[in-house]
Every structure is written in C-alpha cells, then in structure tokens.
Amino acid sequence: MRGSRVRLDLAYDGTGFSGWAAQPGRRTVAGVLAEALALLFGEVTGLTVAGRTDAGVHATGQVCHVDLAADRWAARSGSVIRRLAAVLPPDVRVRGAAEVPATFDARFSALSRRYAYRVTDAPWGACPLRRYDTLSWPRPVDLGALRTAAAGLLGEQDFAAYCKRKEHGTTVRTVRRLDWDREADGTLVATVEADAFCQAMVRSLVGALLAVGDGRRPVDWPAGLLRRAERASEGAVAPAYGLTLAAVTYPDDPADYAARAALTRRLREPAG
C-alpha cells in the first residue's frame, strides 16, 4: 500500500510524561501520540522525532514525522488538526500537519535545535502560572556574569564534560547561540541553539552557568570544563522542568532534505 510521510509540529507540557520515547508501563509523548494517530489512521509506522526530550522537559516547537496509508491521509488531511485535538489529552497538541517528501527525516534532516531555559531568582519564587516551566533559584543571579561565561561555550567543541556519553557516540557539537536575557518580570531566560545536543547537555550547561551567575564559580570555569574528556562530576544538572524545546530548523528547499540527512548520519553515527 502506498504511503504518505507526514510532518507533525507539536507542543506539550512534559510534567506528566516520562519523556518522549515509548516505554512499557510509562506514559510518554510518543506513546500517547501513536495511540491517537492509530485511532484516526489505523497502521502507523516510522514515528521519528527531532529531539528525544527527557522526562519533565516541555516543547513548543517539537517536530516528528510518521508514515501513514496514503488513502487514509488523503481522506482526513483537511481536518487532521481538529481530529487530533479531539482524541489527544490536553497536555499534547499537534499544531501543524503536512505531507512531506519521503526524504524528510525529522531527526537527521534538521539543521539545528533551539531550547529555552527559564529561571527566576525572585525571593518569592516562580509565578504560580509558570511554576511547571520555570526554575526557582535560591540566590541572586548576575546577568553579566552569565553572559560572560556563556561566551566561552560557543562554537564547535567537545562537550564531553556536559554530556551523558553513549557508546561509540560523539560528544562534539556546534553551539551557535548561548545567551541570557532578563524578561520584564525579572525572569532569566537562557537560549541555546546547536546543530544537535547530547543527552542532558543543555541542562548541564545551564547548571554550570548558574553556579557562575550566583558567584559560586569564576566566569572561566564552564569553558575550562571543556578540557575534560569525560563528564564533570562537580557540575550540577539543572532540573528538567525549566527546559523547553522551542524550535527545530530544516533546509528551506525540500530537495536538500536527503543531503542533510546523509551528512548528519556521517557526523553522528559510528562507522559500520
């Protein structure tokens, strides 16, 4: 049976999920989404996500792809967003659904991922309406120190000190953006963008930078950890609930999907 590859753009509150990846006996984003898709389209294959978020991590700009029977997709494509909203739980929303070339790969065709991490150092803590996506920090944080320390973590570097290493996997990543801002209400927001991330990498970077921001570490300490060939045990990992996957970017020209996927596989997967 001929199939259609469909790109889905997702948002979810990670509070009630054990991460993205399906796990027996656990509620996961992939599991909930696959069940909803099966209700509407029957057989669902090839569910692939741009970034496998950990338990408690949120998303406003997650992307995945799935392969569906072409005739069923054609019959429901015009109403799929409303149909999915009716069967998905309220902590997951599909914001976009479109057929894409078979060469599109949500994971390997991606050019970059962008995350945001929210922190408040207000003495009263996080606003009650943001308590599930904003970390309350117990000490005042110096924005200037955060920015100075973050500058030393930009570029292509080996982030082994900030990653949970996987066997045969590389920890070399290119961080294109790592900056901090204070919003009008005083909330600190870190924006981190890279070609890809290792597991727990963003939260490890944020944890190290907060130690600088509150004065416990010098500004050159986070960059100094890059000399390590293995994970730094003294670096704290920031809690998952402050982290949100905000955006995933892809080549503008669909003709470039396959080439990008091939390049990413060469960079990210071991030979053989």
VENSULQUI-V277853 format. One record per residue. SS is DSSP state (H for helix, E for strand, L for the rest). PSI is psi in whole degrees, 0 to 359 (NA if undefined). Layout:
((SS & PSI) (SS & PSI))
//
This chain:
((L & 133) (L & 142) (E & 162) (E & 131) (E & 130) (E & 131) (E & 132) (E & 133) (E & 126) (E & 154) (E & 142) (E & 152) (L & 113) (H & 358) (H & 317) (H & 15) (L & 148) (L & 46) (L & 186) (L & 307) (L & 138) (L & 135) (L & 133) (L & 130) (L & 5) (L & 148) (L & 119) (L & 160) (H & 315) (H & 320) (H & 315) (H & 318) (H & 317) (H & 320) (H & 318) (H & 318) (H & 322) (H & 325) (H & 324) (H & 327) (H & 0) (L & 235) (L & 131) (L & 128) (E & 159) (E & 26) (E & 115) (E & 133) (E & 154) (L & 318) (L & 121) (L & 94) (L & 147) (L & 172) (L & 130) (L & 347) (L & 141) (E & 173) (E & 139) (E & 345) (E & 35) (E & 150) (E & 139) (E & 167) (E & 157) (E & 149) (E & 125) (E & 158) (E & 130) (H & 320) (H & 322) (H & 322) (H & 316) (H & 323) (H & 333) (H & 358) (H & 326) (H & 341) (H & 13) (H & 324) (H & 314) (H & 322) (H & 318) (H & 323) (H & 330) (H & 335) (H & 344) (L & 152) (L & 161) (L & 348) (L & 10) (E & 131) (E & 136) (E & 117) (E & 343) (E & 147) (E & 123) (E & 143) (E & 139) (E & 164) (L & 154) (L & 344) (L & 349) (L & 129) (L & 115) (L & 327) (L & 303) (L & 338) (L & 352) (E & 141) (E & 325) (E & 162) (E & 142) (E & 129) (E & 155) (E & 139) (E & 126) (E & 132) (E & 138) (E & 135) (L & 16) (L & 140) (L & 337) (L & 355) (L & 198) (L & 149) (L & 135) (H & 326) (H & 349) (H & 16) (L & 340) (L & 353) (L & 14) (L & 125) (E & 132) (E & 119) (L & 134) (L & 356) (L & 152) (L & 145) (L & 134) (L & 112) (H & 320) (H & 319) (H & 320) (H & 313) (H & 319) (H & 315) (H & 322) (H & 327) (H & 330) (L & 357) (L & 7) (L & 159) (E & 183) (E & 117) (E & 166) (E & 113) (L & 34) (H & 325) (H & 341) (H & 11) (L & 153) (L & 104) (L & 137) (L & 144) (L & 129) (L & 359) (L & 153) (L & 148) (L & 12) (E & 127) (E & 158) (E & 107) (E & 113) (E & 335) (E & 133) (E & 96) (E & 164) (E & 144) (E & 158) (E & 128) (L & 173) (L & 329) (L & 4) (L & 354) (L & 133) (E & 134) (E & 121) (E & 132) (E & 123) (E & 123) (E & 136) (E & 169) (L & 324) (L & 169) (L & 147) (L & 166) (L & 131) (L & 11) (H & 313) (H & 315) (H & 329) (H & 319) (H & 315) (H & 317) (H & 317) (H & 319) (H & 324) (H & 328) (H & 331) (H & 315) (H & 327) (L & 8) (L & 3) (L & 340) (L & 152) (L & 162) (L & 337) (L & 0) (H & 313) (H & 317) (H & 326) (H & 331) (H & 341) (H & 347) (H & 348) (L & 146) (L & 358) (L & 169) (L & 136) (L & 116) (L & 336) (L & 356) (L & 125) (L & 146) (L & 122) (L & 148) (L & 152) (H & 326) (H & 346) (H & 354) (E & 137) (E & 129) (E & 114) (E & 329) (E & 150) (E & 132) (E & 152) (E & 164) (L & 143) (L & 325) (L & 118) (H & 337) (H & 343) (H & 357) (H & 312) (H & 317) (H & 319) (H & 317) (H & 319) (H & 318) (H & 315) (H & 318) (H & 320) (H & 324) (H & 326) (H & 338) (L & 142) (L & 152) (L & 136) (L & NA))
//
